[in-house]
Amino acid sequence: MSVVAFVVTELLRALAAAGSMAWEILWPLVLGFALSGVIQAVVRTDRITRLLADDSPRALATATGLGALSSSCSYAAVALARALFRKGASFSSAMAFEVASTNLVVELGLILAFVLGWQFTLAEFVGGPIMILLIALGFRLWMRGRIVEAAREQADKGLAGSMEGHASMDMSVQGDDGFWRRLLSRRGVTAVSQYFVMDWASVLRDIVIGLLIAGAFDAWVPKSWLQAVFASGDPGLSFVVGPLVGPILAMVSFVCSVGNVPLAAVLWNGGISFGGVISFVFADLIIVPIILIYRRYYGGRAALRITAVFYGAMVVAGYLVELIFTPLRLVPTNRSVVVLDAGVSWDYTTWLNIVFLALAAVLLVVFVRSGSWSMLRMMGGAPGEPSAGDADGAPAHDHAGMHGHAGVHGDDR
């Protein structure tokens, strides 16, 4: 076989693995983003910033719940957290919101359950609050005084990061009508379609990159190599190594949000510990591009401390989750995630993909016919650009809160 033929064959193997996984996870992704769109469009979360002014248990719990009701886009979550901080939220509460917004959202839970198993979803929702508490403790000890003052001064400059336009948009349905009445109203359906399309647009790049990386790992990296790196032959050493290495792999993969789940599946098949998988999934907020955004938002010293505290919290949360789950016999023993090699066949997955692709098509048609297409061009805009309701042709909603979350308006000031 010639070199060219060999290269082409290997590329096709990687693409086939990525395509197979994309087909298997398509319907849970559509379902997850649709449910997230419903939550963001209808659940009331306005006028809540005043509850986040300190790092009390109530403030942290409120910020966590607020984040869990939001979009899973990591870049938008980082921008939203800065907006909360500028509006008077404590730094710990803003970061709690950021963590929950990317790790405790419904679409991530669904895709984890489908790809890796319900135990990983449960671990994510157990480990997320643990990590938030550890981050709050870390910031109380190491992120105070002049560091916080300097971070607030830098944040108040309003320098643009990424997905600022997406973060500033509020399409939520206001009013005193009940949940179902608001959801099934014309404005409610339109808002759901807007959140659905915008959230897909914000994370599609990461999902595609994540699938390609996972396909390459699955096709090209021998499982024996991964088993050696993760010390899978020694349970004690594997327990120690996994949560330490997991976040580092996430940092250099440049993949955030739900896009890192396919690679997490490959790592699990390759022998990383249960806690290592959880730490890896948590680490979407310390990938290199986001660390650079922290530096732009809060300054260099604050960015280093944020990264260090986040990394330490992710590692410890991974250890604690595995220590909690092991005696309860909740750690899976199956190391062969079928979704990696399932291929495309005429089975229940195909039927579900057809159903949910039809749902996605309906929401896309509603989005386009409502005149919301211009919103896509505004997603990467800087703070202070018009919000969703001000876009040409977009429906004018009442702007009670930024992106439907936090009582913060479009310019985050």
C-alpha positions as CSV (number, residue, x, y, z in Angstrom):
1,M,0.0,0.0,0.0
2,S,1.4,3.4,-1.0
3,V,1.8,6.2,1.6
4,V,-1.0,8.2,0.0
5,A,-3.4,5.2,0.1
6,F,-2.4,4.5,3.7
7,V,-3.0,8.1,4.8
8,V,-6.4,8.2,3.0
9,T,-7.4,4.9,4.6
10,E,-6.6,6.1,8.1
11,L,-8.3,9.5,7.5
12,L,-11.4,7.6,6.4
13,R,-11.3,5.4,9.5
14,A,-11.2,8.4,11.7
15,L,-14.0,10.1,9.8
16,A,-16.1,6.9,9.9
17,A,-15.7,6.7,13.7
18,A,-16.6,10.4,14.1
19,G,-19.6,10.0,11.8
20,S,-20.8,6.9,13.5
21,M,-20.7,8.6,16.9
22,A,-22.4,11.8,15.4
23,W,-25.3,9.6,14.2
24,E,-25.7,7.8,17.5
25,I,-25.8,11.0,19.6
26,L,-27.8,13.2,17.2
27,W,-31.3,12.7,18.8
28,P,-30.2,13.2,22.4
29,L,-28.4,16.4,21.3
30,V,-31.6,17.7,19.6
31,L,-33.7,16.7,22.5
32,G,-31.3,18.3,25.0
33,F,-31.2,21.6,23.2
34,A,-34.9,21.7,22.7
35,L,-35.5,21.2,26.4
36,S,-32.9,23.8,27.2
37,G,-34.7,26.2,24.8
38,V,-38.0,25.6,26.6
39,I,-36.4,26.3,30.0
40,Q,-34.6,29.5,28.8
41,A,-37.6,30.8,27.0
42,V,-40.2,30.3,29.8
43,V,-38.7,29.9,33.2
44,R,-38.6,33.2,35.0
45,T,-35.1,34.2,36.3
46,D,-35.3,38.0,36.1
47,R,-34.3,40.4,38.9
48,I,-32.1,37.8,40.6
49,T,-28.7,39.5,40.5
50,R,-29.3,41.1,43.9
51,L,-29.3,37.7,45.5
52,L,-25.7,37.1,44.3
53,A,-23.9,39.9,46.1
54,D,-21.9,37.6,48.4
55,D,-20.5,34.1,48.6
56,S,-23.1,32.8,51.2
57,P,-24.6,29.3,50.7
58,R,-27.8,31.0,49.5
59,A,-26.0,33.1,46.9
60,L,-24.0,30.1,45.6
61,A,-27.1,28.0,45.5
62,T,-29.0,30.7,43.6
63,A,-26.1,31.2,41.1
64,T,-25.9,27.4,40.6
65,G,-29.6,27.1,39.9
66,L,-29.5,30.1,37.6
67,G,-26.6,28.6,35.6
68,A,-28.4,25.2,35.3
69,L,-31.3,26.9,33.6
70,S,-29.0,28.5,30.9
71,S,-27.2,27.7,27.7
72,S,-24.4,25.2,27.7
73,C,-22.0,27.3,25.5
74,S,-18.8,27.8,27.5
75,Y,-17.9,31.1,25.9
76,A,-21.3,32.5,26.5
77,A,-21.2,31.3,30.1
78,V,-17.9,33.1,30.6
79,A,-19.3,36.3,29.2
80,L,-22.4,36.0,31.3
81,A,-20.4,35.5,34.5
82,R,-18.5,38.7,33.8
83,A,-21.7,40.5,33.3
84,L,-23.0,39.3,36.6
85,F,-19.8,40.3,38.3
86,R,-20.0,43.8,36.8
87,K,-23.6,44.1,38.0
88,G,-22.6,43.5,41.6
89,A,-22.5,39.8,42.0
90,S,-19.6,38.4,44.1
91,F,-16.8,36.8,42.2
92,S,-17.6,33.4,43.7
93,S,-21.2,33.6,42.7
94,A,-20.4,34.7,39.2
95,M,-18.0,31.7,38.9
96,A,-20.6,29.4,40.4
97,F,-23.0,30.5,37.7
98,E,-20.3,29.9,35.1
99,V,-19.6,26.3,36.3
100,A,-23.3,25.4,36.5
101,S,-24.0,26.9,33.1
102,T,-21.6,24.4,31.4
103,N,-21.8,21.4,33.7
104,L,-25.2,21.2,35.2
105,V,-27.4,21.7,32.1
106,V,-29.9,19.3,30.8
107,E,-28.3,18.7,27.3
108,L,-25.0,17.6,28.9
109,G,-26.8,15.3,31.3
110,L,-28.7,13.6,28.4
111,I,-25.6,13.2,26.2
112,L,-23.6,11.8,29.1
113,A,-26.3,9.3,29.9
114,F,-26.6,8.2,26.3
115,V,-22.9,7.9,25.5
116,L,-21.4,6.8,28.8
117,G,-24.3,5.7,31.0
118,W,-26.6,7.2,33.6
119,Q,-23.8,6.9,36.3
120,F,-21.8,9.6,34.6
121,T,-24.8,11.9,34.5
122,L,-25.4,11.3,38.2
123,A,-21.7,11.9,38.9
124,E,-21.8,15.1,36.9
125,F,-24.7,16.4,39.0
126,V,-23.1,15.2,42.3
127,G,-19.6,16.5,41.4
128,G,-20.8,19.9,40.0
129,P,-22.0,21.3,43.4
130,I,-18.9,19.8,45.1
131,M,-16.7,21.7,42.6
132,I,-18.6,24.9,43.1
133,L,-18.1,24.7,46.9
134,L,-14.4,24.0,46.4
135,I,-14.1,27.0,44.0
136,A,-15.9,29.3,46.5
137,L,-13.5,28.1,49.2
138,G,-10.5,28.6,46.9
139,F,-11.6,32.1,46.0
140,R,-12.3,33.0,49.6
141,L,-8.7,32.0,50.5
142,W,-6.9,33.2,47.4
143,M,-9.0,35.6,45.4
144,R,-9.7,38.6,47.6
145,G,-8.7,42.2,48.4
146,R,-6.6,43.9,45.7
147,I,-6.9,40.9,43.3
148,V,-10.7,41.2,43.2
149,E,-10.6,44.9,43.0
150,A,-8.2,44.8,40.1
151,A,-10.3,42.1,38.4
152,R,-13.4,44.3,38.8
153,E,-11.6,47.3,37.3
154,Q,-10.5,45.2,34.4
155,A,-14.0,43.7,33.9
156,D,-15.5,47.2,33.9
157,K,-13.5,48.0,30.8
158,G,-15.9,45.8,29.0
159,L,-13.4,44.3,26.6
160,A,-14.9,41.9,24.2
161,G,-14.2,38.2,24.5
162,S,-16.1,35.5,22.5
163,M,-19.9,35.0,22.0
164,E,-20.6,38.4,23.6
165,G,-23.5,39.0,21.3
166,H,-25.0,35.6,22.2
167,A,-24.5,36.2,25.9
168,S,-26.4,39.5,25.7
169,M,-29.5,38.3,24.0
170,D,-32.7,37.9,25.9
171,M,-35.6,36.1,24.1
172,S,-37.5,35.0,27.2
173,V,-41.2,35.4,27.4
174,Q,-42.3,37.7,30.1
175,G,-45.7,38.3,31.7
176,D,-47.9,36.8,34.4
177,D,-49.5,33.9,32.3
178,G,-48.8,30.4,33.4
179,F,-46.0,28.2,32.1
180,W,-47.9,26.3,29.4
181,R,-49.8,29.4,28.2
182,R,-46.5,31.3,27.7
183,L,-44.8,28.2,26.2
184,L,-47.5,27.5,23.6
185,S,-48.1,31.1,22.7
186,R,-46.7,32.4,19.4
187,R,-44.0,34.3,21.3
188,G,-43.2,31.3,23.4
189,V,-42.7,29.0,20.4
190,T,-40.6,31.6,18.6
191,A,-38.4,32.1,21.7
192,V,-37.9,28.4,22.0
193,S,-36.8,28.3,18.3
194,Q,-34.5,31.2,18.8
195,Y,-32.8,29.6,21.8
196,F,-32.6,26.3,20.1
197,V,-31.0,27.6,16.9
198,M,-28.7,30.0,18.7
199,D,-27.5,27.4,21.2
200,W,-26.8,25.0,18.3
201,A,-24.9,27.7,16.5
202,S,-22.8,28.5,19.5
203,V,-21.6,25.0,20.2
204,L,-21.7,23.3,16.8
205,R,-18.0,24.1,16.1
206,D,-17.0,22.4,19.4
207,I,-19.2,19.4,18.8
208,V,-17.7,18.9,15.4
209,I,-14.2,19.3,16.6
210,G,-14.9,17.0,19.5
211,L,-16.2,14.3,17.3
212,L,-13.2,14.6,14.9
213,I,-10.7,14.4,17.8
214,A,-12.6,11.5,19.3
215,G,-12.6,9.7,15.9
216,A,-8.9,10.3,15.5
217,F,-8.2,9.0,19.0
218,D,-10.3,6.0,18.5
219,A,-8.8,5.1,15.1
220,W,-5.2,6.0,15.6
221,V,-4.2,5.8,19.3
222,P,-3.7,2.2,20.4
223,K,-5.7,1.4,23.5
224,S,-2.6,0.0,25.1
225,W,-1.0,3.4,25.0
226,L,-3.9,5.0,26.8
227,Q,-4.0,2.2,29.3
228,A,-0.3,2.8,30.0
229,V,-0.8,6.6,30.4
230,F,-3.7,6.1,32.8
231,A,-2.1,3.3,34.7
232,S,-5.2,1.2,34.2
233,G,-3.4,-2.0,35.4
234,D,-2.9,-0.5,38.9
235,P,-6.3,0.6,40.4
236,G,-4.6,2.7,43.1
237,L,-2.3,4.5,40.7
238,S,-5.1,4.9,38.2
239,F,-7.3,6.5,40.8
240,V,-4.5,9.1,41.5
241,V,-3.5,9.7,37.9
242,G,-6.9,10.1,36.2
243,P,-8.2,13.3,37.8
244,L,-4.8,14.9,37.5
245,V,-4.4,14.1,33.8
246,G,-8.0,14.5,32.7
247,P,-8.2,18.3,33.0
248,I,-4.8,18.7,31.3
249,L,-6.0,16.7,28.3
250,A,-9.2,18.9,28.1
251,M,-7.1,22.1,28.3
252,V,-5.0,21.2,25.2
253,S,-8.0,19.7,23.2
254,F,-9.5,23.2,22.8
255,V,-12.9,21.6,22.9
256,C,-15.6,22.9,25.3
257,S,-19.2,22.3,26.3
258,V,-20.9,19.1,25.2
259,G,-18.2,18.7,22.5
260,N,-15.8,17.0,24.9
261,V,-18.2,14.1,25.7
262,P,-17.2,12.0,22.6
263,L,-13.5,12.3,23.6
264,A,-14.4,11.4,27.2
265,A,-15.9,8.2,25.8
266,V,-12.7,7.3,24.0
267,L,-10.7,8.1,27.2
268,W,-13.0,5.9,29.2
269,N,-12.6,3.0,26.8
270,G,-8.8,3.6,27.0
271,G,-8.7,3.1,30.7
272,I,-8.9,6.5,32.4
273,S,-10.5,6.3,35.9
274,F,-14.1,7.2,36.6
275,G,-13.0,10.3,38.5
276,G,-10.7,11.1,35.6
277,V,-13.6,11.2,33.2
278,I,-15.6,13.5,35.5
279,S,-12.6,15.9,35.9
280,F,-12.1,15.9,32.1
281,V,-15.7,16.9,31.4
282,F,-15.5,19.6,34.1
283,A,-12.4,21.1,32.5
284,D,-14.2,22.8,29.6
285,L,-13.8,26.1,31.5
286,I,-10.0,26.0,31.5
287,I,-9.2,25.2,27.8
288,V,-6.5,27.5,26.5
289,P,-8.8,29.9,24.5
290,I,-11.0,30.5,27.6
291,I,-7.9,31.1,29.8
292,L,-6.9,33.9,27.4
293,I,-10.4,35.3,27.7
294,Y,-10.0,35.3,31.5
295,R,-6.9,37.3,31.1
296,R,-8.7,39.8,28.9
297,Y,-11.7,40.0,31.2
298,Y,-10.0,40.1,34.6
299,G,-6.3,40.6,34.1
300,G,-3.3,38.3,34.1
301,R,-3.0,37.7,37.9
302,A,-6.7,37.0,38.3
303,A,-6.6,34.6,35.2
304,L,-3.8,32.6,36.7
305,R,-5.7,32.2,40.0
306,I,-8.9,31.4,38.3
307,T,-7.2,28.7,36.3
308,A,-5.4,27.3,39.3
309,V,-8.5,27.2,41.6
310,F,-10.6,25.7,38.8
311,Y,-8.0,23.0,38.1
312,G,-7.6,22.1,41.8
313,A,-11.4,22.0,42.3
314,M,-11.8,19.8,39.2
315,V,-9.1,17.3,40.4
316,V,-10.5,17.1,44.0
317,A,-14.1,16.8,42.7
318,G,-13.0,13.9,40.6
319,Y,-11.4,12.2,43.5
320,L,-14.4,12.8,45.8
321,V,-16.9,11.6,43.2
322,E,-15.1,8.3,42.7
323,L,-14.7,7.8,46.5
324,I,-18.4,8.4,46.9
325,F,-19.5,6.2,44.0
326,T,-17.1,3.2,44.6
327,P,-18.6,1.9,47.9
328,L,-22.1,2.4,46.4
329,R,-21.1,0.3,43.4
330,L,-22.0,3.0,41.0
331,V,-18.8,3.0,39.1
332,P,-19.4,1.3,35.7
333,T,-17.3,-1.7,34.8
334,N,-18.0,-1.7,31.1
335,R,-15.1,-0.2,29.2
336,S,-16.5,-0.8,25.7
337,V,-18.8,2.2,24.8
338,V,-20.8,0.8,22.0
339,V,-21.6,4.2,20.5
340,L,-18.0,4.4,19.2
341,D,-18.4,1.4,16.9
342,A,-22.2,1.2,16.4
343,G,-22.2,2.4,12.8
344,V,-25.4,3.4,11.0
345,S,-28.2,0.9,10.7
346,W,-32.0,0.8,10.5
347,D,-32.7,0.6,14.3
348,Y,-34.4,2.6,17.0
349,T,-31.6,5.2,16.8
350,T,-32.5,5.9,13.2
351,W,-36.2,6.2,14.0
352,L,-35.4,8.6,16.9
353,N,-33.1,10.6,14.7
354,I,-35.8,11.0,12.0
355,V,-38.3,12.2,14.7
356,F,-36.0,14.7,16.3
357,L,-34.6,15.9,13.0
358,A,-38.2,16.7,12.1
359,L,-38.5,18.6,15.3
360,A,-35.3,20.5,14.6
361,A,-36.6,21.3,11.1
362,V,-39.8,22.7,12.5
363,L,-37.9,24.9,15.0
364,L,-35.6,26.1,12.3
365,V,-38.5,27.0,10.0
366,V,-40.1,29.0,12.9
367,F,-36.8,30.7,13.5
368,V,-36.4,31.8,9.9
369,R,-40.0,32.8,9.4
370,S,-40.0,34.9,12.5
371,G,-37.3,37.1,11.0
372,S,-34.6,36.0,13.5
373,W,-31.9,35.1,11.0
374,S,-30.0,38.4,11.6
375,M,-29.5,37.3,15.2
376,L,-26.9,34.7,14.0
377,R,-24.8,37.6,12.7
378,M,-24.9,39.3,16.0
379,M,-23.7,36.3,18.1
380,G,-20.0,37.2,18.2
381,G,-20.7,40.9,18.7
382,A,-19.1,43.0,21.4
383,P,-20.9,44.1,24.6
384,G,-23.1,47.1,23.9
385,E,-24.3,46.0,20.5
386,P,-28.1,45.6,20.0
387,S,-29.7,42.7,21.8
388,A,-31.9,40.1,20.2
389,G,-35.1,42.1,20.4
390,D,-33.5,45.0,18.6
391,A,-32.2,43.0,15.6
392,D,-33.7,43.9,12.3
393,G,-36.7,41.7,11.8
394,A,-36.4,39.9,15.1
395,P,-39.4,39.8,17.4
396,A,-39.2,42.5,20.1
397,H,-39.4,40.8,23.5
398,D,-39.4,42.5,26.8
399,H,-35.8,42.6,28.0
400,A,-36.1,41.7,31.7
401,G,-32.8,39.9,31.7
402,M,-29.7,39.0,29.7
403,H,-30.1,35.8,27.7
404,G,-33.1,35.1,29.9
405,H,-31.0,34.5,33.0
406,A,-29.8,37.2,35.2
407,G,-31.5,40.5,35.1
408,V,-28.5,42.0,33.1
409,H,-29.1,43.9,29.9
410,G,-27.3,43.6,26.6
411,D,-24.2,45.7,27.3
412,D,-23.4,43.9,30.5
413,R,-22.7,47.2,32.3
